[in-house]
Amino acid sequence: MPRGTYAPNFRLSEFTIDVPGFVVHPDDVVGTELHSGWDRLSACCQGPSGTNGPNIVCGSCKAEVATKQADCFTQDQVILEPTAVCLSFTDD
């Protein structure tokens, strides 16, 4: 996903590890941090797979806001939880 863009992902297949939500570039998610639960950060070799639920939380209130996928068998992407975030745009 190119920086500064997003795509809705709500047409999921039962045979994939897709997560429903809005897909964004990992560098576009600011004000967040990784989940403190070790089970949410499970991976094979390169990064979190995102298969155990949201693994990114709000840096302020710690609410679960997104799932990062960056492992060897996933795309390097962040999927925003549609019920936890509001899309906004800045000129940075």
DSSP file (Angstrom, degrees, kcal/mol; ACC not computed):
  #  RESIDUE AA STRUCTURE BP1 BP2  ACC     N-H-->O    O-->H-N    N-H-->O    O-->H-N    TCO  KAPPA ALPHA  PHI   PSI    X-CA   Y-CA   Z-CA
    1    1 A M              0   0    0      0, 0.0     3,-0.1     0, 0.0    23,-0.0   0.000 360.0 360.0 360.0 122.5    0.0    0.0    0.0
    2    2 A P    >   -     0   0    0      0, 0.0     3,-1.4     0, 0.0    23,-0.3  -0.349 360.0 -92.0 -66.1 148.1    1.6    3.3   -1.0
    3    3 A R  T 3  S+     0   0    0      1,-0.2     3,-0.1    21,-0.1    21,-0.0  -0.281 110.6  26.0 -57.6 143.3    2.0    5.9    1.8
    4    4 A G  T 3  S+     0   0    0      1,-0.3     2,-0.3    21,-0.1    -1,-0.2   0.514 106.2  91.9  81.8   5.5   -0.9    8.3    2.1
    5    5 A T    <   -     0   0    0     -3,-1.4    20,-0.6    -4,-0.0     2,-0.3  -0.813  50.4-168.9-124.6 167.0   -3.5    6.0    0.6
    6    6 A Y  E     -A   24   0A   0     -2,-0.3    18,-0.2    18,-0.1    16,-0.0  -0.970   5.7-158.2-148.7 163.6   -5.9    3.4    2.0
    7    7 A A  E     -A   23   0A   0     16,-1.6    16,-3.1    -2,-0.3     2,-0.2  -0.989  22.9-120.7-144.9 135.3   -8.1    0.7    0.8
    8    8 A P  E     -A   22   0A   0      0, 0.0     2,-0.3     0, 0.0    14,-0.2  -0.525  22.3-167.2 -72.6 143.4  -11.2   -1.0    2.3
    9    9 A N  E     +A   21   0A   0     12,-2.8    12,-1.5    -2,-0.2     3,-0.1  -0.756  39.6 125.7-133.5  85.9  -10.9   -4.7    2.9
   10   10 A F        +     0   0    0     -2,-0.3     2,-1.0    10,-0.2    -1,-0.1   0.374  49.7  86.3-123.0   0.2  -14.3   -6.2    3.7
   11   11 A R        +     0   0    0     -3,-0.1     2,-0.3     2,-0.0    -1,-0.1  -0.759  65.0 176.3-102.5  86.2  -14.6   -8.9    1.0
   12   12 A L        -     0   0    0     -2,-1.0     2,-0.3    -3,-0.1    -2,-0.0  -0.618  24.7-138.5 -98.2 150.1  -12.8  -11.7    2.8
   13   13 A S    >   -     0   0    0     -2,-0.3     3,-1.3     1,-0.1     5,-0.2  -0.791  17.4-130.2-101.6 147.6  -12.3  -15.3    1.8
   14   14 A E  T 3  S+     0   0    0     -2,-0.3    -1,-0.1     1,-0.2    -2,-0.0   0.623 106.6  57.7 -71.0  -9.8  -12.6  -18.1    4.2
   15   15 A F  T 3  S+     0   0    0      2,-0.0    -1,-0.2     0, 0.0     2,-0.2   0.228  97.2  72.3-105.7  13.9   -9.2  -19.5    3.0
   16   16 A T  S <  S-     0   0    0     -3,-1.3    -4,-0.0     2,-0.1     0, 0.0  -0.728  76.3-127.4-121.0 172.4   -7.1  -16.4    3.8
   17   17 A I        +     0   0    0     -2,-0.2    -3,-0.1     2,-0.1    -5,-0.0   0.032  57.8 147.0-103.9  23.8   -5.7  -14.7    6.8
   18   18 A D        -     0   0    0     -5,-0.2    -2,-0.1     1,-0.1    -6,-0.1  -0.262  39.4-145.3 -60.2 146.8   -7.2  -11.3    5.8
   19   19 A V        -     0   0    0     48,-0.1     2,-0.1     2,-0.0    -2,-0.1  -0.957  19.5-118.9-113.5 131.7   -8.3   -9.0    8.5
   20   20 A P        +     0   0    0      0, 0.0     2,-0.3     0, 0.0   -10,-0.2  -0.465  69.8  64.8 -71.8 142.2  -11.4   -6.8    7.8
   21   21 A G  E    S-A    9   0A   0    -12,-1.5   -12,-2.8    -2,-0.1     2,-0.6  -0.976  90.8 -36.7 148.5-158.9  -10.8   -3.1    8.0
   22   22 A F  E     -AB   8  80A   0     58,-1.5    58,-3.1    -2,-0.3     2,-0.4  -0.910  53.0-141.1-105.6 120.1   -9.0   -0.3    6.2
   23   23 A V  E     +AB   7  79A   0    -16,-3.1   -16,-1.6    -2,-0.6     2,-0.3  -0.659  29.6 166.8 -84.6 130.4   -5.5   -1.2    4.9
   24   24 A V  E     -AB   6  78A   0     54,-3.0    54,-2.1    -2,-0.4   -18,-0.1  -0.892  43.0 -88.0-135.5 165.7   -2.8    1.5    5.2
   25   25 A H    >   -     0   0    0    -20,-0.6     3,-2.0   -23,-0.3     4,-0.3  -0.549  39.0-123.0 -71.2 139.5    0.9    1.8    4.9
   26   26 A P  G >  S+     0   0    0      0, 0.0     3,-1.1     0, 0.0    -1,-0.1   0.819 110.6  57.2 -55.4 -32.8    2.6    1.0    8.3
   27   27 A D  G 3  S+     0   0    0      1,-0.2    -2,-0.0     3,-0.0   -24,-0.0   0.594  96.1  65.7 -76.2  -8.9    4.4    4.4    8.3
   28   28 A D  G <  S+     0   0    0     -3,-2.0     2,-0.9   -23,-0.1    -1,-0.2   0.516  79.4  90.0 -88.4  -5.3    1.0    6.2    8.1
   29   29 A V    <   +     0   0    0     -3,-1.1     3,-0.3    -4,-0.3     2,-0.3  -0.813  59.0 174.6 -97.0 105.6   -0.1    5.0   11.5
   30   30 A V        +     0   0    0     -2,-0.9     3,-0.1     1,-0.2    29,-0.1  -0.730  53.2  33.3-110.2 158.8    1.0    7.6   14.0
   31   31 A G  S    S+     0   0    0      1,-0.3    28,-3.1    -2,-0.3    29,-0.4   0.751  96.2 107.2  73.2  24.6    0.3    7.9   17.8
   32   32 A T  E     -C   58   0A   0     -3,-0.3     2,-0.3    26,-0.3    -1,-0.3  -0.783  46.0-166.6-127.9 170.5    0.3    4.1   18.3
   33   33 A E  E     -C   57   0A   0     24,-2.2    24,-3.0    -2,-0.3     3,-0.1  -0.961  36.5 -81.0-150.1 165.6    2.4    1.4   19.8
   34   34 A L  E     -C   56   0A   0     -2,-0.3    22,-0.3    22,-0.2     7,-0.1  -0.380  55.1 -95.7 -69.9 149.2    2.6   -2.4   19.7
   35   35 A H        -     0   0    0     20,-2.7    -1,-0.1     1,-0.1    20,-0.1  -0.256  24.1-134.4 -59.3 148.0    0.2   -4.3   22.0
   36   36 A S  S    S+     0   0    0     -3,-0.1     2,-0.5     4,-0.0    -1,-0.1   0.647  78.3  98.3 -82.5 -14.9    1.7   -5.4   25.3
   37   37 A G    >>  -     0   0    0      1,-0.2     3,-1.1     2,-0.0     4,-0.5  -0.623  65.4-151.0 -78.1 122.8    0.4   -8.9   25.0
   38   38 A W  G >4 S+     0   0    0     -2,-0.5     3,-1.0     1,-0.3    -1,-0.2   0.828  95.1  61.1 -62.1 -31.3    3.0  -11.4   23.8
   39   39 A D  G >4 S+     0   0    0      1,-0.2     3,-0.8     2,-0.2    -1,-0.3   0.778  98.8  56.9 -68.1 -24.7    0.3  -13.6   22.2
   40   40 A R  G <4 S+     0   0    0     -3,-1.1    10,-0.3     1,-0.2    12,-0.3   0.650 104.1  53.8 -77.9 -15.2   -0.8  -10.7   19.9
   41   41 A L  G << S+     0   0    0     -3,-1.0    -1,-0.2    -4,-0.5    -2,-0.2   0.140  76.3 145.6-106.0  18.7    2.7  -10.3   18.5
   42   42 A S    <   +     0   0    0     -3,-0.8     7,-2.4     6,-0.1     8,-0.5  -0.211  20.8 162.4 -59.6 147.8    3.2  -13.9   17.4
   43   43 A A  B     -F   48   0B   0      5,-0.2    -2,-0.0     1,-0.1    -1,-0.0  -0.959  43.7-133.9-158.1 169.8    5.2  -14.4   14.3
   44   44 A C  S    S-     0   0    0      3,-0.5    -1,-0.1    -2,-0.3    27,-0.0   0.856  83.4 -43.7 -95.9 -59.6    7.1  -16.8   12.2
   45   45 A C  S    S+     0   0    0      2,-0.3    26,-0.1     3,-0.0    -2,-0.0   0.573 124.8  37.7-149.4 -23.4   10.3  -15.0   11.3
   46   46 A Q  S    S-     0   0    0      1,-0.4    25,-0.2     2,-0.0    -3,-0.0   0.767 110.7 -42.4-113.9 -30.1   10.0  -11.3   10.2
   47   47 A G  S    S-     0   0    0     21,-0.0    -3,-0.5    -5,-0.0    -1,-0.4  -0.965  84.9 -32.3 179.5-175.9    7.3   -9.6   12.2
   48   48 A P  B     -F   43   0B   0      0, 0.0    22,-3.2     0, 0.0    23,-0.5  -0.300  40.1-155.8 -63.5 142.2    3.8   -9.9   13.7
   49   49 A S        -     0   0    0     -7,-2.4    -6,-0.1    20,-0.2    22,-0.1   0.746  23.7-137.1 -88.5 -25.5    1.4  -12.1   11.6
   50   50 A G    >   +     0   0    0     -8,-0.5     3,-0.7   -10,-0.3    19,-0.1   0.633  66.4 123.8  79.5  13.3   -1.7  -10.5   12.9
   51   51 A T  T 3   +     0   0    0     -9,-0.2   -10,-0.1     1,-0.2   -11,-0.1   0.593  65.4  57.1 -84.3  -9.7   -3.5  -13.8   13.3
   52   52 A N  T 3  S-     0   0    0      1,-0.4    -1,-0.2   -12,-0.3   -11,-0.1   0.037 116.6 -86.0-110.6  26.6   -4.3  -13.4   17.0
   53   53 A G  S <  S-     0   0    0     -3,-0.7    -1,-0.4   -13,-0.1    -3,-0.1  -0.362  79.2 -11.6 101.6 178.3   -6.2  -10.2   16.9
   54   54 A P        +     0   0    0      0, 0.0    13,-0.3     0, 0.0    26,-0.0  -0.222  50.8 178.1 -55.2 136.3   -5.4   -6.5   16.9
   55   55 A N        +     0   0    0     11,-1.1   -20,-2.7   -20,-0.1     2,-0.4   0.243  56.4  76.5-127.7  11.1   -1.8   -5.9   17.9
   56   56 A I  E     -CD  34  66A   0     10,-2.1     9,-2.5   -22,-0.3    10,-1.6  -0.991  59.8-171.5-122.8 133.2   -1.5   -2.1   17.7
   57   57 A V  E     -CD  33  64A   0    -24,-3.0   -24,-2.2    -2,-0.4     7,-0.2  -0.832  34.4 -90.8-120.8 159.2   -3.0    0.2   20.4
   58   58 A C  E  >  -C   32   0A   0      5,-2.5     4,-1.4    -2,-0.3   -26,-0.3  -0.473  32.9-134.8 -63.3 134.7   -3.5    3.9   20.8
   59   59 A G  T  4 S+     0   0    0    -28,-3.1   -27,-0.2    -2,-0.2    -1,-0.1   0.746  99.5  38.3 -65.8 -23.6   -0.5    5.4   22.4
   60   60 A S  T  4 S+     0   0    0    -29,-0.4    -1,-0.1     3,-0.1   -28,-0.1   0.925 131.6  17.4 -91.8 -57.9   -2.6    7.5   24.8
   61   61 A C  T  4 S-     0   0    0      2,-0.1    -2,-0.1     0, 0.0    -1,-0.0   0.545  90.6-129.2 -99.5  -7.6   -5.6    5.4   25.9
   62   62 A K     <  +     0   0    0     -4,-1.4     2,-0.2     1,-0.2    -3,-0.1   0.637  50.7 156.0  68.5  17.3   -4.3    1.9   24.9
   63   63 A A        -     0   0    0      1,-0.1    -5,-2.5    -6,-0.1     2,-0.5  -0.495  53.5-105.5 -70.1 143.6   -7.4    1.0   22.9
   64   64 A E  E     +D   57   0A   0     -7,-0.2    -7,-0.3     1,-0.2    -1,-0.1  -0.599  52.3 160.0 -71.6 121.6   -6.9   -1.7   20.3
   65   65 A V  E     +     0   0A   0     -9,-2.5    16,-2.9    -2,-0.5     2,-0.3   0.588  50.9   3.8-121.7 -16.2   -7.0    0.2   17.0
   66   66 A A  E     -DE  56  80A   0    -10,-1.6   -10,-2.1    14,-0.3   -11,-1.1  -0.985  53.9-122.1-163.8 168.3   -5.3   -1.9   14.3
   67   67 A T  E     - E   0  79A   0     12,-2.1    12,-2.7    -2,-0.3     2,-0.5  -0.991  22.7-153.0-123.5 123.6   -3.6   -5.1   13.2
   68   68 A K  E     - E   0  78A   0     -2,-0.5     2,-0.5    10,-0.2    10,-0.2  -0.829   8.5-170.2 -96.0 132.3   -0.1   -5.1   11.8
   69   69 A Q  E     + E   0  77A   0      8,-3.0     8,-2.6    -2,-0.5   -20,-0.2  -0.990  29.0 137.5-119.2 123.3    0.9   -7.9    9.4
   70   70 A A        +     0   0    0    -22,-3.2   -21,-0.2    -2,-0.5     6,-0.2   0.113  31.0 122.5-152.5  26.0    4.6   -8.0    8.6
   71   71 A D  S >  S-     0   0    0    -23,-0.5     3,-1.4     4,-0.3    -2,-0.0  -0.282  77.2 -94.9 -89.6 178.3    5.6  -11.7    8.6
   72   72 A C  T 3  S+     0   0    0      1,-0.3    -1,-0.1   -25,-0.2     4,-0.1   0.719 124.4  43.5 -67.3 -21.3    7.1  -13.8    5.9
   73   73 A F  T 3  S+     0   0    0      2,-0.1     2,-0.3     0, 0.0    -1,-0.3   0.238 110.4  62.8-109.1  13.7    3.7  -15.1    4.8
   74   74 A T  S <  S-     0   0    0     -3,-1.4     2,-0.2     3,-0.0   -24,-0.0  -0.834  86.8 -97.9-128.4 167.5    1.8  -11.8    4.9
   75   75 A Q        -     0   0    0     -2,-0.3     2,-1.1     1,-0.1    -4,-0.3  -0.502  41.7-110.0 -74.1 155.5    1.8   -8.4    3.3
   76   76 A D  S    S+     0   0    0     -6,-0.2     2,-0.3    -2,-0.2    -6,-0.2  -0.782  75.0 118.3 -88.2  97.9    3.6   -5.6    5.2
   77   77 A Q  E     - E   0  69A   0     -8,-2.6    -8,-3.0    -2,-1.1     2,-0.4  -0.955  59.0-128.1-155.3 165.9    0.6   -3.6    6.1
   78   78 A V  E     -BE  24  68A   0    -54,-2.1   -54,-3.0    -2,-0.3     2,-0.6  -0.992  16.7-156.3-123.1 135.0   -1.6   -2.3    8.9
   79   79 A I  E     -BE  23  67A   0    -12,-2.7   -12,-2.1    -2,-0.4   -56,-0.2  -0.948  15.2-141.1-114.0 114.5   -5.4   -2.9    8.9
   80   80 A L  E     -BE  22  66A   0    -58,-3.1   -58,-1.5    -2,-0.6   -14,-0.3  -0.526  20.1-116.4 -75.9 137.7   -7.3   -0.3   10.9
   81   81 A E    >>  -     0   0    0    -16,-2.9     3,-1.6    -2,-0.2     4,-1.0  -0.631  21.9-145.3 -70.4 118.2  -10.2   -1.5   13.1
   82   82 A P  T 34 S+     0   0    0      0, 0.0    -1,-0.2     0, 0.0     3,-0.1   0.793  96.4  48.3 -62.1 -28.3  -13.2    0.2   11.5
   83   83 A T  T 34 S+     0   0    0      1,-0.2    -2,-0.1     3,-0.0     3,-0.0   0.541 113.2  48.2 -87.3  -5.6  -15.0    0.6   14.8
   84   84 A A  T <4 S+     0   0    0     -3,-1.6     2,-0.3   -19,-0.2    -1,-0.2   0.552 106.4  49.7-111.1 -10.1  -12.0    2.1   16.6
   85   85 A V     <  -     0   0    0     -4,-1.0     2,-0.4    -3,-0.1    -1,-0.0  -0.874  56.9-146.2-132.5 160.9  -10.7    4.8   14.3
   86   86 A C        -     0   0    0     -2,-0.3     2,-0.3    -3,-0.0    -3,-0.0  -0.996  30.0-123.1-121.4 130.6  -11.7    7.8   12.2
   87   87 A L        +     0   0    0     -2,-0.4     2,-0.3     2,-0.0    -2,-0.0  -0.560  39.8 168.1 -72.0 132.8  -10.0    8.5    9.0
   88   88 A S        -     0   0    0     -2,-0.3     2,-0.4     2,-0.0    -2,-0.0  -0.967  22.0-142.1-142.4 159.6   -8.4   11.9    8.9
   89   89 A F        -     0   0    0     -2,-0.3     2,-0.3     2,-0.0    -2,-0.0  -0.958  14.5-176.5-128.3 140.8   -5.9   13.6    6.6
   90   90 A T        -     0   0    0     -2,-0.4    -2,-0.0     0, 0.0     0, 0.0  -0.821  33.6-120.7-128.1 170.1   -3.1   16.0    7.2
   91   91 A D              0   0    0     -2,-0.3    -2,-0.0     1,-0.2     0, 0.0   0.010 360.0 360.0 -99.8  27.3   -0.6   17.9    5.0
   92   92 A D              0   0    0      0, 0.0    -1,-0.2     0, 0.0    -3,-0.0   0.515 360.0 360.0 -76.7 360.0    2.6   16.4    6.5
